[in-house]
Amino acid sequence: MRFEDFIEIRAGVRSGKPCFKGTRITVYDVFEYMAGGMSEAQLLEEFPVLSPDHLRAALAFAAARERRLASGSAA
């Protein structure tokens, strides 16, 4: 799976934050809910447009971003 298939950055949408394609739901929104203790099942119920693949894409996106930051590359 490629996170790019699920996540995009559009300048005019949510201030250019990474969003799930075709939505205004940001990756950060999902992470904040996860950090607050929301389960995958609860997330999918709250955001029925998302699938388990979207949530895995969010994690892959975060991992790739961390790798870039750790290597000193620009985000």
Secondary structure, DSSP 8 states (H G I E B T S, - for coil): --GGGTEE--TTSGGG--EETTS--BHHHHHHHHHTT--HHHHHHH-TT--HHHHHHHHHHHHHHHHHHHHT---
